[in-house]
Amino acid sequence: MKLTKIACLVAIGIAITGCQSTKVSQTHSVESNAGNSSLIIGKSAHDFENSDIEVPAYFNTQGLQFCSYETEEKDSRCPLAKKTIRLYFGDVQTDVSENLQGTSADVFNAMHSSIGKFQSKALENTLENQFAGVNRFRILTRDTDSVNAAMGEILADEGAVNVAKKASSKSKLSTDYIIKVDVLKTGDMLFGSTQSLFQTSMEISTGVIDPYTREKLSYPNIGKIRVSNFDVREKSSYTTVIANGEYYRGFNYTSSKDVESVLNEMSSRSFDIMLTRLLKEMPATAQVMGIKGDRISLDRGQNAGVLPNETMVVFEYSAGFVEPIGVATVNPSMQSAQGKIIRWKDSNLAEQVRDEAETGIYRPDRQRRIFAVSVGVPIEFMKERSTWVQKG
C-alpha cells in the first residue's frame, strides 16, 4: 500500500474516532497488510481535538533543575538532554519449516539455505545511521573498522600532534542505554496444484539495558516487531511454479540474491517501526522563548531532534504542575525552531497567554517556563526519509 493510501485511511480513522471517543489521541497506528507490527505516526496538529491537547506520555518533567537551558545539555539527568545509545545485534536465528513435499525437497532446501545465509547483523550500521539521522539520540558506532581506517588516513595527512590536540579537546560520550536486537527469521512454502507461495517473516526482539547496573529496563519499551514479506511487496509477486521438483518460473526463492532483496526490505521496514516507537517514547523537547500571536519561538531545533512539520504540545511548567496551552506545528532550523499554534487549549491559562500574545510578545519567566514536546513521527518524515513508500 502506498503511503498516500495510508494517509487516506488515517484521515478516515480520525473522522470515526473523533465522533466516538473523547479520550486523548495523539498518534495513529497504521496497520500492515498482513496484520503484523504497526507504524506509529504523530497526528497532525490540525486534527487535534481539545481533549487531545495534553502532555504526551513519557515526557519527564522531573529533573528540570539539572537543565542549563543551553543549546546542548551536558547533564543526562536533564530531560532535555539527548541520550547516548549503543546498538548491539545479538542472536540471528533461522527457523524454516521442515514440511518438504516429495520431489520439491531440493528447491525447498535451497530456500532454507537462502534465508539462512542472510545475516541481519550485517545491517547494524544501517540501523545506527537511521537512528543517528533523526538527531534525537547520540549513537556510539560499533563500526570500528571504518573508524580505524579513517583515523589511519587522518594521522598520515594531519600529523600526530594535530590529531592529539583535537582528540584532547573532545569529551568522551557516556553511554546511557544499550539497545540489544535479536532476530528470528522464518520461512515456509505453501504448495499448490499449479502454483506455490513463498512466505517468510522476521521477528525482532529488542531489549534496553543499563550497562552500569546490567538491569534490563522497562523504558524505553520498543518491544517485539514482526514483519513478513507480504508487508513489503504484493502477495501475488511471491507465487512460483515448480516443475519436476525444480524452479520453473515466478519468484525465485532458490536465488540468494532475490531472497536477500526481500529480507533487506523487511529489515528496513522493521527498523522504521522500531524508530517510530522509540521517537514516541523519547520525544523531542524544547523551551518556548516567546509567543507572538499564534507564532512560537523555540530554543532548540534540528540539534535537539525536532523534525520538519513536527506536531508539538505546548505547556506551562510551574511549581511542579504541568498545564497544556495548545498544540503547534513546528519547523526547525539548526539550533532553533519556529512554529504556529494551530489550536489553543480551552482553559483560563491558554486564554490569558493568548490575550497577551495578541497585543505583543508573551515571554515566559523563570518561575513559569513554557515547553513544547513532540507527540510522534510526522507522516511527512516517513514519506521522505524511510522505506514506507513501498507497497506493503
C-alpha positions in Angstrom: 0.0 0.0 0.0 1.4 3.4 -1.0 1.8 5.9 1.9 -0.8 8.2 0.2 -3.3 5.5 0.7 -2.2 5.1 4.3 -2.8 8.8 4.8 -6.3 8.5 3.4 -7.0 5.6 5.8 -5.6 7.7 8.7 -7.9 10.6 7.8 -10.9 8.2 7.8 -9.8 6.9 11.2 -9.7 10.4 12.5 -13.2 11.1 11.5 -14.5 7.9 13.1 -12.6 8.1 16.4 -13.5 11.8 16.6 -17.2 11.0 16.7 -16.9 8.1 19.0 -14.4 8.9 21.7 -13.1 11.9 23.7 -10.0 10.2 25.1 -6.6 11.6 24.3 -5.5 10.6 20.7 -2.1 12.0 19.6 -0.8 9.2 17.3 -2.1 6.7 14.7 -1.1 3.0 14.5 -1.0 2.2 10.8 -1.7 -1.5 10.4 0.2 -3.6 7.9 -1.5 -5.6 5.2 -0.5 -8.8 6.8 -1.6 -7.9 10.3 1.9 -7.6 11.6 3.5 -4.7 13.6 2.2 -1.2 13.1 3.9 2.0 12.1 3.2 4.7 14.7 2.9 8.3 13.4 2.1 11.6 15.1 -1.3 13.1 14.3 -1.3 16.5 12.6 -1.9 19.4 14.8 -4.9 20.3 12.6 -6.6 17.1 13.6 -6.3 17.6 17.4 -9.4 18.0 19.5 -9.4 20.0 22.7 -9.1 16.7 24.7 -6.0 15.7 22.8 -4.1 18.7 24.0 -2.3 17.1 26.9 1.3 16.5 27.7 2.1 13.1 26.0 3.2 10.1 27.8 6.9 9.6 28.6 7.8 13.3 28.8 9.7 13.7 32.1 9.2 17.0 34.0 11.3 15.7 36.8 14.9 16.8 36.7 14.4 20.2 35.1 16.5 21.6 37.9 19.5 19.9 36.3 19.0 21.7 33.0 21.2 24.6 32.0 18.9 25.6 29.1 21.9 26.0 26.8 22.0 24.7 23.2 23.4 21.4 24.3 22.5 20.0 27.7 25.5 18.3 29.4 23.8 16.7 32.4 22.0 13.5 31.4 19.6 13.9 34.3 18.0 16.9 32.4 15.0 15.6 30.4 16.0 17.9 27.6 19.4 16.2 27.2 19.9 13.7 24.3 20.5 10.1 25.5 23.6 8.3 24.2 22.9 4.8 22.8 24.9 1.8 21.8 23.2 -0.7 19.4 24.0 -4.4 19.5 22.8 -7.2 17.4 22.6 -10.4 19.4 21.3 -13.8 18.1 20.3 -14.1 14.5 18.4 -17.3 14.2 16.7 -19.2 11.3 13.6 -21.4 11.8 12.4 -22.8 8.5 9.6 -25.4 8.2 10.7 -28.9 7.5 7.4 -29.7 5.7 9.1 -30.9 2.5 6.9 -32.4 -0.2 8.3 -35.2 -2.4 10.4 -34.1 -5.3 10.2 -30.5 -4.2 12.7 -31.1 -1.4 15.6 -29.8 -3.3 14.1 -26.4 -4.0 12.8 -26.1 -0.5 16.2 -26.8 0.9 17.6 -24.1 -1.4 15.1 -21.7 0.1 16.2 -22.8 3.6 19.8 -22.0 2.6 19.0 -18.6 1.1 17.2 -17.5 4.2 19.8 -19.0 6.5 22.7 -17.1 4.7 21.0 -13.7 5.3 22.6 -12.1 8.3 20.6 -9.2 9.8 23.6 -8.4 12.0 25.3 -7.1 8.9 22.7 -4.3 8.9 24.0 -3.0 12.3 25.5 0.1 10.5 22.2 0.7 8.7 20.3 0.8 11.9 22.9 3.1 13.5 22.6 5.5 10.6 18.9 5.5 10.7 18.8 6.3 14.5 21.6 8.9 14.2 19.8 10.6 11.3 17.0 11.9 13.4 19.4 13.6 15.8 17.3 12.8 18.8 19.9 10.5 20.3 23.6 10.2 20.3 24.7 7.0 18.7 28.1 5.4 19.6 29.0 3.5 16.5 30.4 -0.1 16.7 31.9 0.3 13.2 35.4 0.1 14.4 36.8 -1.0 11.1 35.8 2.2 9.4 36.8 4.4 12.3 40.3 2.8 12.5 40.8 3.0 8.7 39.8 6.7 8.7 42.0 7.5 11.7 45.0 6.0 9.9 44.5 8.3 7.0 43.9 11.3 9.2 47.1 10.7 11.1 49.0 10.4 7.9 47.5 13.6 6.5 47.3 15.8 9.6 50.1 14.5 11.8 50.1 13.0 15.3 50.4 16.4 17.1 47.3 17.9 15.4 45.3 14.7 15.9 46.3 14.5 19.6 45.3 18.2 20.1 41.9 17.7 18.5 41.3 14.5 20.4 42.1 16.2 23.7 39.5 18.9 23.0 36.8 16.3 22.6 34.9 15.0 25.6 34.1 11.3 25.6 30.5 10.3 25.5 29.0 8.4 28.4 26.6 5.6 27.4 23.0 5.9 28.8 21.4 2.8 27.2 22.4 -0.3 25.3 19.7 -1.5 22.9 20.1 -5.2 22.1 18.4 -6.6 19.0 17.7 -10.3 18.5 16.4 -11.6 15.2 14.4 -14.7 14.2 13.8 -15.5 10.6 11.2 -18.0 9.5 10.3 -19.3 6.1 7.8 -21.7 4.5 6.3 -22.7 1.2 2.6 -23.2 0.6 2.4 -25.9 -2.1 -0.5 -25.7 -4.7 -1.5 -27.9 -7.6 -0.2 -25.3 -10.1 1.5 -22.6 -8.1 3.3 -22.4 -4.8 3.6 -19.4 -2.5 6.8 -18.3 -0.8 6.4 -16.7 2.6 8.9 -15.6 5.2 8.8 -13.5 8.3 11.2 -11.7 10.6 10.7 -11.2 14.3 12.9 -8.6 16.0 13.0 -8.5 19.8 14.6 -5.5 21.4 15.8 -5.0 25.0 17.1 -1.9 26.7 19.9 -2.4 29.2 21.6 -0.1 31.7 25.2 -1.0 31.1 26.3 0.1 34.6 23.9 -2.0 36.6 23.2 -4.7 34.0 19.5 -4.1 34.5 17.0 -4.7 31.7 14.9 -1.6 31.7 11.2 -1.2 31.0 11.8 2.2 29.5 12.1 2.9 26.6 10.0 0.0 25.6 10.4 -0.9 22.0 9.1 -4.5 22.4 8.8 -7.1 19.7 8.4 -6.3 16.0 7.1 -8.7 13.3 7.3 -8.1 9.6 6.5 -10.5 6.7 7.3 -10.5 3.0 3.7 -9.6 2.4 4.2 -6.3 4.1 6.8 -5.1 1.6 5.5 -6.5 -1.7 2.3 -7.6 -3.2 1.4 -11.2 -2.1 0.9 -12.2 -5.7 4.5 -11.4 -6.5 5.7 -14.4 -4.4 3.9 -17.1 -6.4 6.2 -19.6 -8.2 5.8 -22.7 -10.4 7.7 -25.8 -9.6 8.1 -28.3 -12.5 9.5 -31.8 -11.9 10.8 -30.7 -8.5 12.7 -27.7 -9.8 12.1 -24.0 -10.0 10.4 -23.1 -13.3 9.1 -19.5 -13.2 7.8 -16.8 -10.9 9.5 -15.7 -7.7 12.8 -17.5 -7.5 13.1 -18.3 -3.8 16.1 -20.6 -4.6 18.1 -17.4 -5.5 20.0 -16.0 -2.6 20.0 -12.6 -4.4 16.3 -12.5 -4.8 15.6 -13.7 -1.2 18.2 -11.3 0.3 16.5 -8.4 -1.5 13.2 -9.2 0.1 14.7 -9.7 3.5 16.6 -6.4 3.2 13.2 -4.7 2.6 11.7 -6.5 5.6 14.7 -5.4 7.8 14.3 -1.8 6.7 10.5 -1.9 7.5 11.2 -3.3 10.9 13.8 -0.6 11.5 11.2 2.1 10.6 8.8 0.6 13.1 11.5 0.5 15.8 12.4 4.1 15.2 8.8 5.3 15.4 8.3 3.5 18.7 11.5 5.0 20.1 10.7 8.5 19.0 7.3 8.3 20.6 8.8 7.2 24.0 11.8 9.6 23.7 10.2 12.8 22.4 11.9 16.0 21.2 11.6 18.8 23.7 12.4 22.5 23.6 11.8 25.6 25.7 9.5 28.2 24.3 11.2 31.6 24.2 8.2 33.6 23.2 4.7 33.7 21.7 3.6 36.4 19.3 0.0 36.0 18.1 -0.1 32.3 17.2 3.6 32.1 16.4 6.1 30.5 18.8 9.8 30.5 19.0 11.8 27.5 20.4 15.3 27.5 21.8 16.2 24.2 20.1 15.8 22.8 16.6 17.5 20.2 14.5 20.2 19.9 17.1 17.7 18.5 19.5 15.9 16.2 17.0 13.0 18.5 16.2 11.7 17.2 12.8 10.1 19.2 9.9 6.3 19.6 10.4 6.6 18.2 13.9 3.4 18.3 16.0 4.2 19.5 19.5 2.1 20.1 22.6 2.9 23.5 24.2 2.6 23.6 28.0 3.5 25.6 31.1 5.6 24.1 33.9 5.3 26.0 37.2 5.9 24.8 40.8 5.8 21.2 39.6 2.5 21.5 37.8 2.0 20.9 34.0 -0.8 22.8 32.2 -1.3 22.4 28.5 -1.7 25.6 26.4 -2.1 24.5 22.8 -0.8 22.3 20.0 1.5 23.6 17.3 3.2 22.7 14.1 6.9 23.4 14.2 9.8 23.6 11.7 13.4 23.6 12.9 16.5 25.5 11.8 19.8 24.2 13.0 19.7 25.4 16.6 16.2 26.9 17.0 12.7 26.4 15.7 9.6 28.4 14.7 6.1 27.2 14.9 2.4 28.1 14.8 -0.1 27.2 17.4 -2.9 25.5 15.5 -5.3 25.1 18.3 -5.4 26.6 21.8 -6.5 24.6 24.8 -9.9 25.6 26.2 -8.6 26.8 29.6 -8.1 30.1 31.5 -4.3 29.9 31.3 -4.4 29.4 27.5 -6.8 32.4 27.2 -4.5 34.5 29.3 -1.4 33.7 27.3 -3.3 34.1 24.0 -4.6 37.6 25.0 -1.1 38.8 26.0 0.4 37.3 22.8 -2.1 39.1 20.6 -1.1 42.5 21.9 2.6 42.0 22.0 5.0 39.1 22.8 4.4 36.8 25.6 7.7 36.0 27.3 7.8 33.2 29.9 9.8 33.9 33.0 12.0 31.7 35.3 9.0 30.8 37.6 6.6 29.9 34.8 8.5 28.2 32.0 6.8 27.1 28.8 7.9 24.0 26.8 7.0 22.2 23.7 7.1 18.4 23.4 6.6 16.2 20.3 3.9 13.5 20.1 5.3 11.2 17.4 6.9 10.9 14.0 5.4 13.3 11.4 3.9 11.4 8.4 6.0 13.7 6.1 9.2 12.3 7.6 8.1 8.7 6.8 7.3 9.7 3.2 10.6 11.3 2.6 13.2 9.5 4.8 12.0 5.9 5.1 11.1 2.9 3.0 7.4 3.1 3.9 6.6 4.4 0.4 7.0 0.9 -1.0 4.0 -1.3 -1.4 3.1 -3.3 1.6 
